[in-house]
């Protein structure tokens, strides 16, 4: 009788070990930590007049940039991260009275500054928008061209921003990004990162240029929304 009890106890322990081992092997593996958000530079909040440095128009070849983006009389344009309105006023003169330029910034001081600048320069085709970090808050189907000029490296949620931008784009609209190569927190971001993020947001790369600065650190990327 004692031997029988020992055998039964041994069988019971064996069965418990098998069940426990099976449960452990079928348990889901721990979830890998999500990829960390890429580094970005803090949005500029200093003296806005620094953006109007002499010679900047020639260094950035801004007229050629506007030609490539198709900015012409009657067009709708968005200047995202408008800062001092340096690009806004140039685009406003290009689109003339029949067009409209939206100056978008998340800094209320920049919005105030651009509004005053437009009044002083008698530009009635400039509309300022206090946007959000992940949404430019542009009206639907309002723009034919968009430019993020030295701004993309400050955008903490670029994919979401570009996704929210899509509703504002008219057919064949072009989205331009001018920035410099960097690690995200040094006022630059790698061009391949921009291309990958734009693709994730539903855009295709149309063209890329290096002419915006002689040292090849700056690049100019042109995108369109995927159909």
N, C-alpha and C positions, 0 to 999 in steps of 0.2 A: 504493500500500500504506500509506504514512504517513497519508494522508487517511482511509483506512478505519479505521486504529487510533484516530485522533482521534475519529471519529464513534462508534465502539464505546465508548470511554472516556466520552464525553459521555453516552451512553445509560445506562451503568452508574451514573454519578453521579446522574443524574436519578431512576433507579429507587430508589436508596438514600434520597434526599431524600423521595420520596413515601411510602416505607414508614415512615421515621422520623416524618414529620409525622402519618401516620395513627395510629401507636402513641401519639403524644403526645395527639392529640385524643380518643382512646378511653379514656385513662387516667382513673380515677375522680377526681372533685374532692376536695380535702382535706376531711376531716370537720371540721365546725364545733365549736369547743370546747363542752363541755357547760355547761349553765346552772349558775352558781355557787350553792351552797347558801345559802339565805336567812339573814340575820343573826339571831342569837338572843342573849338575855341569859344571863349566867352564872347557874346555879342558886344560889339563896340558901343561904348556909352560916353566917349570923350567929345572933344571939340570937333564938330561936324565939318568945319571949314577945311580940315586937313585933306578932305577928299577932292578939293578944288585946287590941287597943286598945279603950278604952271607946267605945261608940257604933257599932262596926263592924256589929253585927247590924242596926241600923236603917238605916245608910247603904247596905248591900247588900240590904236587904229580904229577908233570907235565908229567912224563913218563906214569903214569896210565891214565891221561887225553888223551895223544896221542894214547894210546891203545884203549880207548873207541871210539875216533873219527876215528879210522882206519887209522891213519897216519903211512905209511909203505913205503919201497923202491918203487920208481916209481910214487908215488902219487903227485897230485897237491894240494897245501895247501894255504889258505889265512889267514894272520894274520892282522885283521882289528883293527886299533888303535894300530899300532905296537910299537909306542914309541921309546925305545932304541934298539928294535930288539931282546930283551931278548928271547922271544918265537920264533921269526923268525929263529935264528941261531940253536936252538935246533931242530926245525922241519926240517931245511935244512939238518942237519946231519942225521936225521931219514930217510928222503926220498932218500938220497944219490944222486949220479950223475944222475940217471934216472928220478928223480922227480924235482919239481920246487916249490918254496915258494914265494908267492907274499906278500911283506910287504907294507901294505896300511896305510897311515896316512894323515891327513889334514894339518899337520904342516910341512912346508918345511924344517925346521931345523932337524926334526926327519928323514925325507927322506935322507937328506945329511948324517946324523950321521950313519944311517943303511948302506948306500952305502959304507962308509969308513970302517965300522965294517966288512962287508962281504969281502971286499978286504983284510983287515988285517988278517982275519981268513981263507982266501983262499977258500971261499964259492962261487963257480961260479953258483950255482943253486938258487940264490936269485935275485928277480926282485922287485925293489921299484916302488910304484905307489903313486903319489900325488892325493889322492881322494878328493871327495867333501863331505860336511857334510851330504848329503842325498844320496850319490852314491859312492860306492867303485871303480867304473870304471874298474872292472875286465873284462878280455876277456870272450867271451861267451864259455860256456862248458869247463871251465879251471880248476875247482877245485873239489876235492873229499872230502875235509874237510875245515871247516872255524872255527876260534876261535876269539871271542871278549873277550879278557882278561882284566878285570877291566876297561872296556871302555864303556859298554852299558849305564851307568848312565850319560855319557857325550853326548850321541846322542840326539840331539834336535828333529829330525824327524825319529824316529826308524821304524815306519811302512813303510815309503817311502824308507828308506835305505834297509830294508829287501826285499821289493818288487823289488828294483833295483838289489839286489844281486841274485835273482832267476835265471836270464839268465846265470849266471856264473857257476851254479851248474851242475855237471854231475849226471847221474842216481845214486841213493842211496847215494848221498852226505849227510854229517852230518854237522850241524851248532851248535857249542858250545858257550855258554855264561857263563863265570865265573864272578860273581859280588857279592856284599854284600847287605844285606837288608838295606834299608835307605829310605829317603823321596825324593830322586832325587837330591837335592842340597847339600847333605852331603857326596858325593862320594859313594853313594849307591842307590839302587832302589829295591822296593819289588819284589820278584820273581813272584808273581801273576800278577803284572803289565807286566812284561816281557812276561809271558805266554800269556796273553790277547792280547798284541800288536803283538806277533808273529802269533797268530791265525788270527788276522785281516789282517795280511800281507800274509796269505796263507800257514802257516806252522803248523805242528802238533808236539806235544811234544812226544818224544820217551822215554826219561829217565831223571831223576833228582837225584842229589847226594848232600850230605853234607860233603863229606870226605875232601874237599879241605882246610878246616881249622878246627882245633879242637874246636873252640868256637862256631861253628854252624852259625856264621854270614855270612860266604861265602856259596854260592851255585853254583852248576854246572848243567846247563840245556842243553839238547841235543835235537835238532829239525831236522825235515826233511820237505822238501817242500811237500805240499798236491798235489796229482795227479789230 
